Amino acid sequence: MKTIGKIGLAVITMGLLANLLLRGGADKDADIPQLIQDGALVVDTRTAGEFNGGHIEGAINIPYDRITNGIGQHTTDKAKEIVVYCHSGSRSGSAKAALLSAGYTNVVNGGSLSRMRSVLAK
């Protein structure tokens, strides 16, 4: 029984790690300050409660699981630059994938809130 539990924990850990590495990581080559200066839409994909606890100035809140329905209230331009972020970069990775699937062509995963704050402070 203990071995099965350890195997299950290992599988879950590997799944979370794969999600982070393959989909949840930030787009490190993106010039986020320049994108924002040029008018990119900044979207915090965390919950409303997390957003209310602190966010990037000027960001709007659309939780990642509502991104494809909620984005249309802010832009219908599928070529609009959009920067998404969350707590760790995973939910924003999911939001980016959903937006790309919906036809948006210029979506950048800013990663975590702390990374965004660091990048924008430079």
NORGITA-V570218 format. One record per pair of residues at least 12 apart in sequence whose C-alpha atoms are under 10 Angstrom apart, sorted by the first residue. I is the first residue (numbers start at 1). GAP is how many residues later the second one is. If there is no record, write none. Layout:
BEGIN
i=I gap=GAP
i=I gap=GAP
END
This chain:
BEGIN
i=16 gap=74
i=17 gap=73
i=19 gap=70
i=19 gap=71
i=19 gap=72
i=19 gap=74
i=19 gap=75
i=20 gap=68
i=20 gap=69
i=20 gap=70
i=20 gap=71
i=20 gap=73
i=21 gap=68
i=21 gap=69
i=21 gap=72
i=22 gap=68
i=22 gap=71
i=23 gap=66
i=23 gap=67
i=23 gap=68
i=23 gap=69
i=23 gap=70
i=23 gap=71
i=23 gap=72
i=23 gap=73
i=23 gap=74
i=23 gap=86
i=24 gap=61
i=24 gap=62
i=24 gap=64
i=24 gap=65
i=24 gap=66
i=24 gap=67
i=24 gap=68
i=24 gap=69
i=24 gap=70
i=24 gap=71
i=24 gap=72
i=24 gap=73
i=24 gap=85
i=24 gap=86
i=24 gap=87
i=24 gap=88
i=25 gap=63
i=25 gap=64
i=25 gap=65
i=25 gap=66
i=25 gap=67
i=25 gap=68
i=25 gap=84
i=25 gap=85
i=25 gap=86
i=25 gap=87
i=26 gap=58
i=26 gap=59
i=26 gap=62
i=26 gap=63
i=26 gap=64
i=26 gap=66
i=26 gap=67
i=26 gap=82
i=26 gap=83
i=26 gap=84
i=26 gap=85
i=26 gap=86
i=26 gap=89
i=26 gap=90
i=27 gap=56
i=27 gap=62
i=27 gap=66
i=27 gap=80
i=27 gap=81
i=27 gap=82
i=27 gap=83
i=27 gap=84
i=28 gap=80
i=28 gap=81
i=28 gap=82
i=28 gap=83
i=29 gap=79
i=30 gap=53
i=30 gap=78
i=30 gap=79
i=30 gap=80
i=31 gap=77
i=31 gap=79
i=31 gap=88
i=31 gap=89
i=32 gap=50
i=32 gap=51
i=32 gap=76
i=32 gap=77
i=32 gap=78
i=32 gap=84
i=32 gap=87
i=32 gap=88
i=33 gap=83
i=33 gap=86
i=33 gap=87
i=33 gap=88
i=33 gap=89
i=34 gap=86
i=35 gap=46
i=35 gap=47
i=35 gap=48
i=35 gap=73
i=36 gap=22
i=36 gap=45
i=36 gap=46
i=36 gap=47
i=36 gap=84
i=38 gap=43
i=39 gap=41
i=39 gap=42
i=39 gap=43
i=40 gap=40
i=40 gap=41
i=40 gap=42
i=40 gap=43
i=40 gap=66
i=40 gap=67
i=40 gap=68
i=41 gap=17
i=41 gap=18
i=41 gap=19
i=41 gap=30
i=41 gap=33
i=41 gap=34
i=41 gap=39
i=41 gap=40
i=41 gap=41
i=41 gap=42
i=41 gap=43
i=41 gap=66
i=42 gap=14
i=42 gap=15
i=42 gap=16
i=42 gap=17
i=42 gap=18
i=42 gap=19
i=42 gap=39
i=42 gap=40
i=42 gap=41
i=42 gap=42
i=42 gap=43
i=42 gap=66
i=42 gap=68
i=43 gap=12
i=43 gap=13
i=43 gap=15
i=43 gap=16
i=43 gap=17
i=43 gap=18
i=43 gap=19
i=43 gap=20
i=43 gap=21
i=43 gap=24
i=43 gap=28
i=43 gap=39
i=43 gap=40
i=43 gap=41
i=43 gap=42
i=43 gap=43
i=43 gap=49
i=43 gap=52
i=43 gap=66
i=43 gap=67
i=44 gap=12
i=44 gap=14
i=44 gap=15
i=44 gap=16
i=44 gap=17
i=44 gap=18
i=44 gap=19
i=44 gap=20
i=44 gap=39
i=44 gap=40
i=44 gap=41
i=44 gap=42
i=44 gap=43
i=44 gap=47
i=44 gap=48
i=44 gap=51
i=44 gap=66
i=44 gap=68
i=44 gap=69
i=45 gap=14
i=45 gap=15
i=45 gap=16
i=45 gap=17
i=45 gap=18
i=45 gap=19
i=45 gap=20
i=45 gap=21
i=45 gap=22
i=45 gap=39
i=45 gap=40
i=45 gap=41
i=45 gap=42
i=45 gap=44
i=45 gap=45
i=45 gap=46
i=45 gap=47
i=45 gap=48
i=45 gap=49
i=45 gap=50
i=45 gap=51
i=46 gap=15
i=46 gap=16
i=46 gap=17
i=46 gap=18
i=46 gap=19
i=46 gap=38
i=46 gap=39
i=46 gap=40
i=46 gap=41
i=46 gap=42
i=46 gap=45
i=46 gap=46
i=46 gap=67
i=47 gap=14
i=47 gap=15
i=47 gap=16
i=47 gap=17
i=47 gap=18
i=47 gap=39
i=47 gap=40
i=48 gap=13
i=48 gap=14
i=48 gap=15
i=50 gap=13
i=50 gap=36
i=50 gap=37
i=51 gap=12
i=51 gap=35
i=51 gap=36
i=54 gap=59
i=55 gap=30
i=55 gap=31
i=55 gap=58
i=55 gap=59
i=55 gap=61
i=55 gap=62
i=56 gap=29
i=56 gap=57
i=56 gap=58
i=56 gap=60
i=56 gap=61
i=56 gap=64
i=57 gap=60
i=59 gap=24
i=59 gap=25
i=59 gap=26
i=60 gap=14
i=60 gap=24
i=61 gap=23
i=61 gap=25
i=62 gap=22
i=62 gap=33
i=63 gap=23
i=63 gap=28
i=63 gap=29
i=63 gap=32
i=64 gap=20
i=64 gap=21
i=64 gap=22
i=64 gap=26
i=64 gap=27
i=64 gap=28
i=64 gap=29
i=64 gap=30
i=64 gap=31
i=64 gap=32
i=64 gap=34
i=64 gap=35
i=65 gap=26
i=65 gap=27
i=65 gap=29
i=65 gap=30
i=65 gap=33
i=66 gap=29
i=66 gap=32
i=67 gap=17
i=67 gap=25
i=67 gap=27
i=67 gap=28
i=67 gap=29
i=67 gap=31
i=67 gap=32
i=67 gap=35
i=68 gap=27
i=68 gap=28
i=68 gap=30
i=68 gap=31
i=68 gap=32
i=68 gap=33
i=68 gap=34
i=68 gap=35
i=68 gap=36
i=69 gap=30
i=69 gap=33
i=71 gap=28
i=76 gap=28
i=77 gap=26
i=77 gap=27
i=77 gap=28
i=78 gap=21
i=78 gap=22
i=78 gap=24
i=78 gap=25
i=78 gap=26
i=78 gap=27
i=78 gap=28
i=78 gap=29
i=79 gap=24
i=79 gap=25
i=79 gap=26
i=79 gap=27
i=79 gap=28
i=80 gap=24
i=80 gap=25
i=80 gap=26
i=80 gap=27
i=81 gap=23
i=81 gap=24
i=81 gap=25
i=81 gap=26
i=81 gap=27
i=82 gap=14
i=82 gap=17
i=82 gap=22
i=82 gap=23
i=82 gap=24
i=82 gap=25
i=82 gap=26
i=82 gap=27
i=82 gap=28
i=83 gap=13
i=83 gap=23
i=83 gap=24
i=83 gap=25
i=83 gap=26
i=83 gap=27
i=83 gap=28
i=83 gap=33
i=84 gap=12
i=84 gap=23
i=84 gap=24
i=84 gap=25
i=84 gap=26
i=84 gap=27
i=84 gap=28
i=84 gap=29
i=84 gap=32
i=85 gap=23
i=85 gap=24
i=85 gap=25
i=85 gap=26
i=85 gap=27
i=85 gap=28
i=85 gap=29
i=85 gap=30
i=85 gap=31
i=86 gap=23
i=86 gap=24
i=86 gap=25
i=86 gap=26
i=86 gap=27
i=86 gap=28
i=86 gap=29
i=86 gap=30
i=87 gap=24
i=87 gap=25
i=87 gap=26
i=87 gap=27
i=87 gap=28
i=88 gap=22
i=88 gap=23
i=88 gap=24
i=88 gap=25
i=88 gap=26
i=88 gap=27
i=89 gap=20
i=89 gap=21
i=89 gap=22
i=89 gap=23
i=89 gap=24
i=89 gap=26
i=90 gap=19
i=90 gap=21
i=90 gap=22
i=91 gap=18
i=91 gap=20
i=91 gap=21
i=92 gap=16
i=92 gap=17
i=92 gap=18
i=92 gap=19
i=92 gap=20
i=93 gap=14
i=93 gap=15
i=93 gap=16
i=93 gap=17
i=93 gap=18
i=94 gap=15
i=95 gap=12
i=95 gap=13
i=95 gap=14
i=96 gap=12
i=96 gap=13
i=96 gap=14
i=97 gap=12
END
